[in-house]
């Protein structure tokens, strides 16, 4: 078994019991859509200061060059935008005002190192 942790070319050189060499290679590529689908995005959080689930966010890993999260209320008003690596939201609006309990829509835009751009959207419930 061979564990590959990043894209590239993998070479395998095998010698059998008769001392014969067999060489082969395989190109390992990243399934970009899979990278985006595997981002864990919480569906509920409770920014009440107890230290448990106070922040809604993701931590984009390998292959992600840039990312942005936007939070909207039910009327489509943009409450919050973040381009930090953590893509975290603490339940505050742009004016540093706590938003009320409710369901909010997120839009996450991710640009991969390859230049491809992907969008993920959904909703998150904020409980106080």
N, CA, C and O atoms as a printed pandas DataFrame, in Angstrom:
     atom_number atom_name residue_name chain_id  residue_number  x_coord  y_coord  z_coord
0              1         N          UNK        A               1    0.845   -1.174    0.000
1              2        CA          UNK        A               1    0.000    0.000    0.000
2              3         C          UNK        A               1    0.890    1.236    0.000
3              4         O          UNK        A               1    1.924    1.266    0.666
4              5         N          UNK        A               2    0.486    2.242   -0.741
5              6        CA          UNK        A               2    1.221    3.485   -0.852
6              7         C          UNK        A               2    0.273    4.630   -0.496
7              8         O          UNK        A               2   -0.798    4.763   -1.089
8              9         N          UNK        A               3    0.665    5.442    0.459
9             10        CA          UNK        A               3   -0.148    6.583    0.860
10            11         C          UNK        A               3    0.419    7.836    0.190
11            12         O          UNK        A               3    1.595    8.158    0.360
12            13         N          UNK        A               4   -0.417    8.534   -0.565
13            14        CA          UNK        A               4   -0.013    9.740   -1.274
14            15         C          UNK        A               4   -0.734   10.916   -0.639
15            16         O          UNK        A               4   -1.956   10.894   -0.499
16            17         N          UNK        A               5    0.019   11.950   -0.252
17            18        CA          UNK        A               5   -0.572   13.076    0.467
18            19         C          UNK        A               5   -0.721   14.340   -0.370
19            20         O          UNK        A               5   -1.351   15.298    0.078
20            21         N          UNK        A               6   -0.156   14.364   -1.576
21            22        CA          UNK        A               6   -0.294   15.541   -2.418
22            23         C          UNK        A               6   -0.215   15.139   -3.884
23            24         O          UNK        A               6    0.331   14.084   -4.207
24            25         N          UNK        A               7   -0.753   15.969   -4.776
25            26        CA          UNK        A               7   -0.722   15.644   -6.200
26            27         C          UNK        A               7    0.705   15.563   -6.729
27            28         O          UNK        A               7    1.618   16.181   -6.180
28            29         N          UNK        A               8    0.885   14.806   -7.788
29            30        CA          UNK        A               8    2.191   14.671   -8.427
30            31         C          UNK        A               8    2.289   13.321   -9.108
31            32         O          UNK        A               8    1.288   12.626   -9.279
32            33         N          UNK        A               9    3.500   12.955   -9.496
33            34        CA          UNK        A               9    3.731   11.663  -10.133
34            35         C          UNK        A               9    4.356   10.716   -9.123
35            36         O          UNK        A               9    5.315   11.061   -8.434
36            37         N          UNK        A              10    3.800    9.530   -9.050
37            38        CA          UNK        A              10    4.309    8.506   -8.142
38            39         C          UNK        A              10    4.944    7.406   -8.992
39            40         O          UNK        A              10    4.324    6.888   -9.921
40            41         N          UNK        A              11    6.184    7.058   -8.661
41            42        CA          UNK        A              11    6.895    5.991   -9.365
42            43         C          UNK        A              11    6.995    4.773   -8.462
43            44         O          UNK        A              11    7.253    4.888   -7.264
44            45         N          UNK        A              12    6.790    3.611   -9.051
45            46        CA          UNK        A              12    6.918    2.361   -8.314
46            47         C          UNK        A              12    7.933    1.488   -9.057
47            48         O          UNK        A              12    7.826    1.270  -10.264
48            49         N          UNK        A              13    8.910    1.002   -8.309
49            50        CA          UNK        A              13    9.951    0.137   -8.861
50            51         C          UNK        A              13    9.925   -1.165   -8.062
51            52         O          UNK        A              13   10.230   -1.173   -6.869
52            53         N          UNK        A              14    9.563   -2.257   -8.721
53            54        CA          UNK        A              14    9.408   -3.541   -8.051
54            55         C          UNK        A              14   10.405   -4.547   -8.639
55            56         O          UNK        A              14   10.594   -4.616   -9.854
56            57         N          UNK        A              15   11.022   -5.305   -7.772
57            58        CA          UNK        A              15   11.905   -6.400   -8.206
58            59         C          UNK        A              15   11.284   -7.711   -7.742
59            60         O          UNK        A              15   10.966   -7.880   -6.565
60            61         N          UNK        A              16   11.114   -8.651   -8.698
61            62        CA          UNK        A              16   10.513   -9.932   -8.327
62            63         C          UNK        A              16   11.577  -10.914   -7.850
63            64         O          UNK        A              16   12.756  -10.569   -7.763
64            65         N          UNK        A              17   11.157  -12.137   -7.543
65            66        CA          UNK        A              17   12.078  -13.126   -6.985
66            67         C          UNK        A              17   13.115  -13.610   -8.003
67            68         O          UNK        A              17   14.079  -14.276   -7.624
68            69         N          UNK        A              18   12.932  -13.287   -9.290
69            70        CA          UNK        A              18   13.892  -13.666  -10.326
70            71         C          UNK        A              18   14.824  -12.498  -10.669
71            72         O          UNK        A              18   15.562  -12.546  -11.653
72            73         N          UNK        A              19   14.778  -11.461   -9.851
73            74        CA          UNK        A              19   15.590  -10.259  -10.013
74            75         C          UNK        A              19   15.223   -9.455  -11.272
75            76         O          UNK        A              19   16.066   -8.770  -11.852
76            77         N          UNK        A              20   13.969   -9.551  -11.675
77            78        CA          UNK        A              20   13.479   -8.748  -12.798
78            79         C          UNK        A              20   12.850   -7.463  -12.252
79            80         O          UNK        A              20   12.131   -7.479  -11.253
80            81         N          UNK        A              21   13.138   -6.358  -12.931
81            82        CA          UNK        A              21   12.622   -5.041  -12.519
82            83         C          UNK        A              21   11.362   -4.689  -13.294
83            84         O          UNK        A              21   11.276   -4.903  -14.503
84            85         N          UNK        A              22   10.406   -4.156  -12.590
85            86        CA          UNK        A              22    9.191   -3.629  -13.194
86            87         C          UNK        A              22    9.021   -2.206  -12.670
87            88         O          UNK        A              22    9.017   -1.971  -11.462
88            89         N          UNK        A              23    8.884   -1.274  -13.587
89            90        CA          UNK        A              23    8.753    0.134  -13.214
90            91         C          UNK        A              23    7.470    0.680  -13.835
91            92         O          UNK        A              23    7.156    0.414  -14.995
92            93         N          UNK        A              24    6.741    1.447  -13.034
93            94        CA          UNK        A              24    5.532    2.078  -13.545
94            95         C          UNK        A              24    5.323    3.390  -12.794
95            96         O          UNK        A              24    5.921    3.619  -11.743
96            97         N          UNK        A              25    4.475    4.240  -13.344
97            98        CA          UNK        A              25    4.178    5.517  -12.683
98            99         C          UNK        A              25    2.687    5.802  -12.802
99           100         O          UNK        A              25    1.985    5.236  -13.641
100          101         N          UNK        A              26    2.236    6.688  -11.943
101          102        CA          UNK        A              26    0.843    7.134  -11.978
102          103         C          UNK        A              26    0.809    8.612  -11.625
103          104         O          UNK        A              26    1.503    9.066  -10.716
104          105         N          UNK        A              27   -0.002    9.343  -12.353
105          106        CA          UNK        A              27   -0.189   10.762  -12.055
106          107         C          UNK        A              27   -1.317   10.884  -11.035
107          108         O          UNK        A              27   -2.430   10.414  -11.268
108          109         N          UNK        A              28   -1.023   11.510   -9.919
109          110        CA          UNK        A              28   -2.010   11.724   -8.861
110          111         C          UNK        A              28   -2.515   13.157   -8.991
111          112         O          UNK        A              28   -1.737   14.106   -8.895
112          113         N          UNK        A              29   -3.807   13.309   -9.206
113          114        CA          UNK        A              29   -4.398   14.639   -9.345
114          115         C          UNK        A              29   -5.424   14.859   -8.237
115          116         O          UNK        A              29   -5.991   13.907   -7.701
116          117         N          UNK        A              30   -5.648   16.101   -7.911
117          118        CA          UNK        A              30   -6.623   16.456   -6.887
118          119         C          UNK        A              30   -8.013   16.527   -7.504
119          120         O          UNK        A              30   -8.202   17.145   -8.551
120          121         N          UNK        A              31   -8.969   15.902   -6.864
121          122        CA          UNK        A              31  -10.360   16.017   -7.272
122          123         C          UNK        A              31  -10.893   17.288   -6.612
123          124         O          UNK        A              31  -11.308   17.272   -5.453
124          125         N          UNK        A              32  -10.876   18.386   -7.366
125          126        CA          UNK        A              32  -11.209   19.690   -6.798
126          127         C          UNK        A              32  -12.622   19.735   -6.220
127          128         O          UNK        A              32  -12.835   20.307   -5.151
128          129         N          UNK        A              33  -13.559   19.153   -6.900
129          130        CA          UNK        A              33  -14.938   19.170   -6.405
130          131         C          UNK        A              33  -15.032   18.453   -5.065
131          132         O          UNK        A              33  -15.799   18.853   -4.190
132          133         N          UNK        A              34  -14.249   17.393   -4.912
133          134        CA          UNK        A              34  -14.242   16.642   -3.661
134          135         C          UNK        A              34  -13.689   17.500   -2.519
135          136         O          UNK        A              34  -14.189   17.443   -1.395
136          137         N          UNK        A              35  -12.654   18.294   -2.814
137          138        CA          UNK        A              35  -12.082   19.195   -1.804
138          139         C          UNK        A              35  -13.153   20.119   -1.239
139          140         O          UNK        A              35  -13.241   20.313   -0.026
140          141         N          UNK        A              36  -13.953   20.676   -2.112
141          142        CA          UNK        A              36  -14.973   21.640   -1.704
142          143         C          UNK        A              36  -16.116   20.940   -0.973
143          144         O          UNK        A              36  -16.603   21.446    0.038
144          145         N          UNK        A              37  -16.543   19.794   -1.465
145          146        CA          UNK        A              37  -17.638   19.071   -0.832
146          147         C          UNK        A              37  -17.281   18.580    0.568
147          148         O          UNK        A              37  -18.165   18.419    1.410
148          149         N          UNK        A              38  -16.000   18.341    0.823
149          150        CA          UNK        A              38  -15.585   17.822    2.121
150          151         C          UNK        A              38  -15.356   18.918    3.166
151          152         O          UNK        A              38  -15.025   18.610    4.311
152          153         N          UNK        A              39  -15.525   20.176    2.797
153          154        CA          UNK        A              39  -15.429   21.247    3.792
154          155         C          UNK        A              39  -16.551   21.073    4.799
155          156         O          UNK        A              39  -17.724   21.051    4.427
156          157         N          UNK        A              40  -16.198   20.950    6.072
157          158        CA          UNK        A              40  -17.228   20.823    7.106
158          159         C          UNK        A              40  -17.741   22.213    7.468
159          160         O          UNK        A              40  -16.976   23.078    7.892
160          161         N          UNK        A              41  -19.027   22.411    7.298
161          162        CA          UNK        A              41  -19.654   23.688    7.629
162          163         C          UNK        A              41  -20.740   23.399    8.662
163          164         O          UNK        A              41  -21.692   22.676    8.369
164          165         N          UNK        A              42  -20.606   23.959    9.875
165          166        CA          UNK        A              42  -21.611   23.710   10.917
166          167         C          UNK        A              42  -22.990   24.210   10.492
167          168         O          UNK        A              42  -23.105   25.131    9.683
168          169         N          UNK        A              43  -24.028   23.596   11.043
169          170        CA          UNK        A              43  -25.394   24.029   10.735
170          171         C          UNK        A              43  -26.016   24.826   11.869
171          172         O          UNK        A              43  -27.016   25.514   11.667
172          173         N          UNK        A              44  -25.426   24.740   13.073
173          174        CA          UNK        A              44  -25.927   25.467   14.241
174          175         C          UNK        A              44  -24.729   25.929   15.061
175          176         O          UNK        A              44  -23.741   25.206   15.184
176          177         N          UNK        A              45  -24.815   27.128   15.619
177          178        CA          UNK        A              45  -23.817   27.570   16.590
178          179         C          UNK        A              45  -24.469   28.511   17.583
179          180         O          UNK        A              45  -25.553   29.040   17.336
180          181         N          UNK        A              46  -23.794   28.716   18.722
181          182        CA          UNK        A              46  -24.390   29.504   19.804
182          183         C          UNK        A              46  -23.369   30.485   20.380
183          184         O          UNK        A              46  -22.700   30.178   21.367
184          185         N          UNK        A              47  -23.251   31.654   19.772
185          186        CA          UNK        A              47  -22.284   32.636   20.246
186          187         C          UNK        A              47  -22.754   33.343   21.523
187          188         O          UNK        A              47  -23.124   34.517   21.498
188          189         N          UNK        A              48  -22.731   32.602   22.642
189          190        CA          UNK        A              48  -23.220   33.153   23.910
190          191         C          UNK        A              48  -22.104   33.348   24.936
191          192         O          UNK        A              48  -22.375   33.657   26.096
192          193         N          UNK        A              49  -20.851   33.169   24.514
193          194        CA          UNK        A              49  -19.726   33.431   25.408
194          195         C          UNK        A              49  -19.369   32.307   26.363
195          196         O          UNK        A              49  -18.549   32.501   27.261
196          197         N          UNK        A              50  -19.972   31.123   26.188
197          198        CA          UNK        A              50  -19.649   30.019   27.109
198          199         C          UNK        A              50  -18.434   29.204   26.658
199          200         O          UNK        A              50  -18.038   28.254   27.334
200          201         N          UNK        A              51  -17.840   29.575   25.515
201          202        CA          UNK        A              51  -16.664   28.875   25.020
202          203         C          UNK        A              51  -16.980   27.618   24.231
203          204         O          UNK        A              51  -16.062   26.937   23.773
204          205         N          UNK        A              52  -18.252   27.294   24.060
205          206        CA          UNK        A              52  -18.661   26.100   23.314
206          207         C          UNK        A              52  -19.472   26.547   22.095
207          208         O          UNK        A              52  -20.508   27.195   22.241
208          209         N          UNK        A              53  -19.011   26.209   20.922
209          210        CA          UNK        A              53  -19.696   26.550   19.660
210          211         C          UNK        A              53  -20.004   28.041   19.536
211          212         O          UNK        A              53  -21.063   28.422   19.039
212          213         N          UNK        A              54  -19.079   28.878   19.987
213          214        CA          UNK        A              54  -19.281   30.327   19.928
214          215         C          UNK        A              54  -19.002   30.902   18.544
215          216         O          UNK        A              54  -19.408   32.026   18.248
216          217         N          UNK        A              55  -18.315   30.146   17.700
217          218        CA          UNK        A              55  -17.938   30.644   16.383
218          219         C          UNK        A              55  -18.379   29.646   15.323
219          220         O          UNK        A              55  -18.222   28.436   15.484
220          221         N          UNK        A              56  -18.924   30.166   14.253
221          222        CA          UNK        A              56  -19.269   29.344   13.092
222          223         C          UNK        A              56  -18.189   29.602   12.058
223          224         O          UNK        A              56  -17.998   30.741   11.631
224          225         N          UNK        A              57  -17.491   28.572   11.656
225          226        CA          UNK        A              57  -16.453   28.777   10.667
226          227         C          UNK        A              57  -15.867   27.488   10.162
227          228         O          UNK        A              57  -16.131   26.406   10.685
228          229         N          UNK        A              58  -15.074   27.629    9.143
229          230        CA          UNK        A              58  -14.361   26.496    8.579
230          231         C          UNK        A              58  -12.885   26.858    8.526
231          232         O          UNK        A              58  -12.520   28.031    8.589
232          233         N          UNK        A              59  -12.063   25.866    8.413
233          234        CA          UNK        A              59  -10.632   26.084    8.289
234          235         C          UNK        A              59  -10.165   25.429    7.004
235          236         O          UNK        A              59   -9.846   24.240    6.994
236          237         N          UNK        A              60  -10.122   26.197    5.912
237          238        CA          UNK        A              60   -9.750   25.601    4.639
238          239         C          UNK        A              60   -8.320   25.078    4.656
239          240         O          UNK        A              60   -7.412   25.741    5.158
240          241         N          UNK        A              61   -8.129   23.892    4.106
241          242        CA          UNK        A              61   -6.816   23.258    4.094
242          243         C          UNK        A              61   -6.215   23.237    2.707
243          244         O          UNK        A              61   -6.561   24.044    1.844
244          245         N          UNK        A              62   -5.313   22.302    2.510
245          246        CA          UNK        A              62   -4.524   22.160    1.299
246          247         C          UNK        A              62   -5.259   22.394    0.000
247          248         O          UNK        A              62   -6.399   21.962   -0.170
248          249         N          UNK        A              63   -4.607   23.073   -0.906
249          250        CA          UNK        A              63   -5.150   23.311   -2.227
250          251         C          UNK        A              63   -6.009   24.553   -2.329
251          252         O          UNK        A              63   -6.301   25.014   -3.432
252          253         N          UNK        A              64   -6.420   25.105   -1.193
253          254        CA          UNK        A              64   -7.258   26.300   -1.210
254          255         C          UNK        A              64   -6.374   27.527   -1.088
255          256         O          UNK        A              64   -5.671   27.719   -0.096
256          257         N          UNK        A              65   -6.429   28.354   -2.125
257          258        CA          UNK        A              65   -5.577   29.533   -2.198
258          259         C          UNK        A              65   -6.206   30.731   -1.490
259          260         O          UNK        A              65   -5.560   31.395   -0.679
260          261         N          UNK        A              66   -7.474   30.999   -1.807
261          262        CA          UNK        A              66   -8.210   32.113   -1.199
262          263         C          UNK        A              66   -9.630   31.669   -0.896
263          264         O          UNK        A              66  -10.183   30.796   -1.565
264          265         N          UNK        A              67  -10.208   32.287    0.123
265          266        CA          UNK        A              67  -11.592   31.949    0.471
266          267         C          UNK        A              67  -12.275   33.164    1.081
267          268         O          UNK        A              67  -11.630   34.058    1.629
268          269         N          UNK        A              68  -13.597   33.169    0.967
269          270        CA          UNK        A              68  -14.399   34.267    1.500
270          271         C          UNK        A              68  -15.730   33.699    1.960
271          272         O          UNK        A              68  -16.305   32.834    1.299
272          273         N          UNK        A              69  -16.216   34.186    3.090
273          274        CA          UNK        A              69  -17.553   33.814    3.549
274          275         C          UNK        A              69  -18.370   35.091    3.695
275          276         O          UNK        A              69  -17.885   36.102    4.204
276          277         N          UNK        A              70  -19.615   35.026    3.241
277          278        CA          UNK        A              70  -20.551   36.125    3.410
278          279         C          UNK        A              70  -21.780   35.578    4.134
279          280         O          UNK        A              70  -22.226   34.461    3.872
280          281         N          UNK        A              71  -22.311   36.380    5.041
281          282        CA          UNK        A              71  -23.505   35.999    5.798
282          283         C          UNK        A              71  -24.620   36.990    5.459
283          284         O          UNK        A              71  -24.416   38.204    5.450
284          285         N          UNK        A              72  -25.811   36.432    5.179
285          286        CA          UNK        A              72  -26.960   37.255    4.806
286          287         C          UNK        A              72  -28.136   36.952    5.725
287          288         O          UNK        A              72  -28.279   35.832    6.217
288          289         N          UNK        A              73  -28.984   37.969    5.954
289          290        CA          UNK        A              73  -30.212   37.729    6.703
290          291         C          UNK        A              73  -31.289   37.234    5.732
291          292         O          UNK        A              73  -31.025   37.066    4.541
292          293         N          UNK        A              74  -32.487   37.003    6.239
293          294        CA          UNK        A              74  -33.543   36.424    5.397
294          295         C          UNK        A              74  -34.021   37.352    4.299
295          296         O          UNK        A              74  -34.700   36.907    3.374
296          297         N          UNK        A              75  -33.683   38.636    4.376
297          298        CA          UNK        A              75  -34.078   39.600    3.355
298          299         C          UNK        A              75  -32.965   39.835    2.345
299          300         O          UNK        A              75  -33.111   40.658    1.442
300          301         N          UNK        A              76  -31.852   39.119    2.488
301          302        CA          UNK        A              76  -30.752   39.233    1.531
302          303         C          UNK        A              76  -29.746   40.317    1.853
303          304         O          UNK        A              76  -28.860   40.599    1.047
304          305         N          UNK        A              77  -29.869   40.938    3.038
305          306        CA          UNK        A              77  -28.894   41.961    3.433
306          307         C          UNK        A              77  -27.585   41.297    3.852
307          308         O          UNK        A              77  -27.582   40.352    4.640
308          309         N          UNK        A              78  -26.479   41.797    3.320
309          310        CA          UNK        A              78  -25.173   41.265    3.690
310          311         C          UNK        A              78  -24.815   41.785    5.075
311          312         O          UNK        A              78  -24.593   42.982    5.259
312          313         N          UNK        A              79  -24.761   40.874    6.052
313          314        CA          UNK        A              79  -24.457   41.240    7.433
314          315         C          UNK        A              79  -22.969   41.180    7.747
315          316         O          UNK        A              79  -22.480   41.902    8.616
316          317         N          UNK        A              80  -22.253   40.315    7.035
317          318        CA          UNK        A              80  -20.876   40.037    7.439
318          319         C          UNK        A              80  -20.107   39.446    6.255
319          320         O          UNK        A              80  -20.649   38.649    5.489
320          321         N          UNK        A              81  -18.853   39.839    6.114
321          322        CA          UNK        A              81  -17.952   39.266    5.117
322          323         C          UNK        A              81  -16.608   39.038    5.778
323          324         O          UNK        A              81  -16.123   39.894    6.518
324          325         N          UNK        A              82  -15.998   37.879    5.514
325          326        CA          UNK        A              82  -14.694   37.560    6.104
326          327         C          UNK        A              82  -13.839   36.863    5.055
327          328         O          UNK        A              82  -14.295   35.942    4.378
328          329         N          UNK        A              83  -12.595   37.314    4.929
329          330        CA          UNK        A              83  -11.647   36.691    4.012
330          331         C          UNK        A              83  -10.437   36.140    4.753
331          332         O          UNK        A              83   -9.439   35.784    4.126
332          333         N          UNK        A              84  -10.512   36.062    6.097
333          334        CA          UNK        A              84   -9.432   35.453    6.877
334          335         C          UNK        A              84   -9.369   33.962    6.593
335          336         O          UNK        A              84  -10.348   33.382    6.122
336          337         N          UNK        A              85   -8.234   33.333    6.871
337          338        CA          UNK        A              85   -8.075   31.897    6.634
338          339         C          UNK        A              85   -9.086   31.055    7.418
339          340         O          UNK        A              85   -9.467   29.977    6.962
340          341         N          UNK        A              86   -9.522   31.526    8.584
341          342        CA          UNK        A              86  -10.446   30.732    9.398
342          343         C          UNK        A              86  -11.882   30.789    8.891
343          344         O          UNK        A              86  -12.684   29.912    9.212
344          345         N          UNK        A              87  -12.214   31.805    8.108
345          346        CA          UNK        A              87  -13.583   32.008    7.623
346          347         C          UNK        A              87  -14.595   31.923    8.757
347          348         O          UNK        A              87  -15.644   31.296    8.611
348          349         N          UNK        A              88  -14.288   32.544    9.870
349          350        CA          UNK        A              88  -15.129   32.452   11.064
350          351         C          UNK        A              88  -16.128   33.605   11.147
351          352         O          UNK        A              88  -15.867   34.719   10.692
352          353         N          UNK        A              89  -17.279   33.297   11.742
353          354        CA          UNK        A              89  -18.295   34.299   12.048
354          355         C          UNK        A              89  -18.698   34.109   13.500
355          356         O          UNK        A              89  -19.014   32.998   13.925
356          357         N          UNK        A              90  -18.687   35.198   14.261
357          358        CA          UNK        A              90  -19.003   35.124   15.693
358          359         C          UNK        A              90  -20.400   35.627   16.033
359          360         O          UNK        A              90  -20.699   35.875   17.201
360          361         N          UNK        A              91  -21.259   35.782   15.024
361          362        CA          UNK        A              91  -22.637   36.200   15.272
362          363         C          UNK        A              91  -22.822   37.703   15.326
363          364         O          UNK        A              91  -23.854   38.191   15.785
364          365         N          UNK        A              92  -21.827   38.434   14.859
365          366        CA          UNK        A              92  -21.927   39.904   14.831
366          367         C          UNK        A              92  -22.076   40.390   13.400
367          368         O          UNK        A              92  -21.603   39.752   12.459
368          369         N          UNK        A              93  -22.738   41.523   13.251
369          370        CA          UNK        A              93  -22.881   42.141   11.934
370          371         C          UNK        A              93  -21.671   43.037   11.682
371          372         O          UNK        A              93  -20.780   43.147   12.524
372          373         N          UNK        A              94  -21.651   43.675   10.514
373          374        CA          UNK        A              94  -20.533   44.548   10.138
374          375         C          UNK        A              94  -20.274   45.638   11.180
375          376         O          UNK        A              94  -19.120   46.004   11.406
376          377         N          UNK        A              95  -21.302   46.153   11.806
377          378        CA          UNK        A              95  -21.159   47.212   12.802
378          379         C          UNK        A              95  -20.824   46.680   14.186
379          380         O          UNK        A              95  -20.989   47.396   15.174
380          381         N          UNK        A              96  -20.360   45.445   14.279
381          382        CA          UNK        A              96  -19.984   44.784   15.542
382          383         C          UNK        A              96  -21.184   44.632   16.471
383          384         O          UNK        A              96  -21.039   44.586   17.693
384          385         N          UNK        A              97  -22.378   44.555   15.869
385          386        CA          UNK        A              97  -23.617   44.404   16.630
386          387         C          UNK        A              97  -24.046   42.939   16.592
387          388         O          UNK        A              97  -24.053   42.321   15.527
388          389         N          UNK        A              98  -24.407   42.378   17.762
389          390        CA          UNK        A              98  -24.868   40.996   17.829
390          391         C          UNK        A              98  -26.187   40.857   17.064
391          392         O          UNK        A              98  -27.114   41.644   17.258
392          393         N          UNK        A              99  -26.257   39.846   16.191
393          394        CA          UNK        A              99  -27.503   39.613   15.464
394          395         C          UNK        A              99  -28.385   38.683   16.297
395          396         O          UNK        A              99  -27.868   37.899   17.093
396          397         N          UNK        A             100  -29.698   38.755   16.128
397          398        CA          UNK        A             100  -30.598   37.931   16.945
398          399         C          UNK        A             100  -30.596   36.459   16.529
399          400         O          UNK        A             100  -30.107   36.091   15.460
400          401         N          UNK        A             101  -31.155   35.638   17.406
401          402        CA          UNK        A             101  -31.357   34.223   17.100
402          403         C          UNK        A             101  -32.125   34.119   15.789
403          404         O          UNK        A             101  -33.064   34.876   15.545
404          405         N          UNK        A             102  -31.719   33.177   14.952
405          406        CA          UNK        A             102  -32.408   32.996   13.688
406          407         C          UNK        A             102  -31.600   32.164   12.721
407          408         O          UNK        A             102  -30.541   31.635   13.059
408          409         N          UNK        A             103  -32.117   32.057   11.515
409          410        CA          UNK        A             103  -31.452   31.316   10.445
410          411         C          UNK        A             103  -30.840   32.330    9.489
411          412         O          UNK        A             103  -31.496   33.282    9.068
412          413         N          UNK        A             104  -29.575   32.112    9.154
413          414        CA          UNK        A             104  -28.828   33.007    8.277
414          415         C          UNK        A             104  -28.258   32.208    7.111
415          416         O          UNK        A             104  -27.938   31.026    7.244
416          417         N          UNK        A             105  -28.142   32.862    5.989
417          418        CA          UNK        A             105  -27.637   32.221    4.782
418          419         C          UNK        A             105  -26.164   32.569    4.623
419          420         O          UNK        A             105  -25.760   33.712    4.836
420          421         N          UNK        A             106  -25.363   31.570    4.244
421          422        CA          UNK        A             106  -23.946   31.820    3.978
422          423         C          UNK        A             106  -23.646   31.545    2.508
423          424         O          UNK        A             106  -24.303   30.728    1.862
424          425         N          UNK        A             107  -22.651   32.239    2.006
425          426        CA          UNK        A             107  -22.108   32.002    0.682
426          427         C          UNK        A             107  -20.601   31.947    0.854
427          428         O          UNK        A             107  -19.978   32.916    1.288
428          429         N          UNK        A             108  -20.026   30.813    0.513
429          430        CA          UNK        A             108  -18.580   30.641    0.624
430          431         C          UNK        A             108  -18.006   30.538   -0.781
431          432         O          UNK        A             108  -18.439   29.711   -1.584
432          433         N          UNK        A             109  -17.041   31.378   -1.061
433          434        CA          UNK        A             109  -16.356   31.377   -2.354
434          435         C          UNK        A             109  -14.928   30.916   -2.102
435          436         O          UNK        A             109  -14.216   31.491   -1.279
436          437         N          UNK        A             110  -14.519   29.883   -2.811
437          438        CA          UNK        A             110  -13.199   29.303   -2.611
438          439         C          UNK        A             110  -12.456   29.300   -3.941
439          440         O          UNK        A             110  -12.979   28.842   -4.956
440          441         N          UNK        A             111  -11.226   29.820   -3.921
441          442        CA          UNK        A             111  -10.374   29.745   -5.108
442          443         C          UNK        A             111   -9.239   28.789   -4.798
443          444         O          UNK        A             111   -8.515   28.953   -3.816
444          445         N          UNK        A             112   -9.098   27.790   -5.649
445          446        CA          UNK        A             112   -8.055   26.789   -5.456
446          447         C          UNK        A             112   -6.746   27.260   -6.082
447          448         O          UNK        A             112   -6.728   28.190   -6.888
448          449         N          UNK        A             113   -5.670   26.613   -5.705
449          450        CA          UNK        A             113   -4.350   26.953   -6.227
450          451         C          UNK        A             113   -4.330   26.851   -7.756
451          452         O          UNK        A             113   -3.549   27.541   -8.412
452          453         N          UNK        A             114   -5.177   26.000   -8.320
453          454        CA          UNK        A             114   -5.241   25.830   -9.780
454          455         C          UNK        A             114   -5.908   27.015  -10.469
455          456         O          UNK        A             114   -5.832   27.150  -11.691
456          457         N          UNK        A             115   -6.569   27.883   -9.680
457          458        CA          UNK        A             115   -7.294   29.021  -10.242
458          459         C          UNK        A             115   -8.796   28.780  -10.326
459          460         O          UNK        A             115   -9.556   29.723  -10.548
460          461         N          UNK        A             116   -9.236   27.546  -10.156
461          462        CA          UNK        A             116  -10.669   27.233  -10.198
462          463         C          UNK        A             116  -11.384   27.872   -9.010
463          464         O          UNK        A             116  -10.847   27.921   -7.904
464          465         N          UNK        A             117  -12.595   28.359   -9.251
465          466        CA          UNK        A             117  -13.396   28.992   -8.210
466          467         C          UNK        A             117  -14.663   28.168   -7.993
467          468         O          UNK        A             117  -15.338   27.784   -8.949
468          469         N          UNK        A             118  -14.979   27.900   -6.724
469          470        CA          UNK        A             118  -16.164   27.135   -6.363
470          471         C          UNK        A             118  -16.979   27.918   -5.344
471          472         O          UNK        A             118  -16.434   28.678   -4.544
472          473         N          UNK        A             119  -18.289   27.722   -5.386
473          474        CA          UNK        A             119  -19.201   28.359   -4.434
474          475         C          UNK        A             119  -19.924   27.285   -3.638
475          476         O          UNK        A             119  -20.332   26.261   -4.186
476          477         N          UNK        A             120  -20.079   27.525   -2.343
477          478        CA          UNK        A             120  -20.940   26.686   -1.494
478          479         C          UNK        A             120  -21.901   27.623   -0.799
479          480         O          UNK        A             120  -21.503   28.679   -0.307
480          481         N          UNK        A             121  -23.157   27.243   -0.756
481          482        CA          UNK        A             121  -24.139   28.067   -0.061
482          483         C          UNK        A             121  -25.031   27.173    0.775
483          484         O          UNK        A             121  -25.201   25.987    0.496
484          485         N          UNK        A             122  -25.587   27.770    1.793
485          486        CA          UNK        A             122  -26.459   27.023    2.689
486          487         C          UNK        A             122  -26.936   27.938    3.793
487          488         O          UNK        A             122  -26.876   29.162    3.668
488          489         N          UNK        A             123  -27.410   27.342    4.877
489          490        CA          UNK        A             123  -27.875   28.164    5.991
490          491         C          UNK        A             123  -27.308   27.628    7.310
491          492         O          UNK        A             123  -26.966   26.453    7.444
492          493         N          UNK        A             124  -27.229   28.531    8.252
493          494        CA          UNK        A             124  -26.752   28.204    9.594
494          495         C          UNK        A             124  -27.729   28.821   10.588
495          496         O          UNK        A             124  -28.198   29.944   10.405
496          497         N          UNK        A             125  -28.024   28.075   11.633
497          498        CA          UNK        A             125  -28.927   28.564   12.685
498          499         C          UNK        A             125  -28.098   29.116   13.840
499          500         O          UNK        A             125  -27.207   28.438   14.352
500          501         N          UNK        A             126  -28.390   30.338   14.243
501          502        CA          UNK        A             126  -27.719   30.978   15.360
502          503         C          UNK        A             126  -28.654   30.909   16.565
503          504         O          UNK        A             126  -29.785   31.390   16.504
504          505         N          UNK        A             127  -28.189   30.317   17.649
505          506        CA          UNK        A             127  -28.954   30.222   18.897
506          507         C          UNK        A             127  -28.238   31.002   19.982
507          508         O          UNK        A             127  -27.011   30.953   20.068
508          509         N          UNK        A             128  -28.963   31.706   20.796
509          510        CA          UNK        A             128  -28.353   32.443   21.925
510          511         C          UNK        A             128  -28.773   31.818   23.226
511          512         O          UNK        A             128  -28.371   32.284   24.292
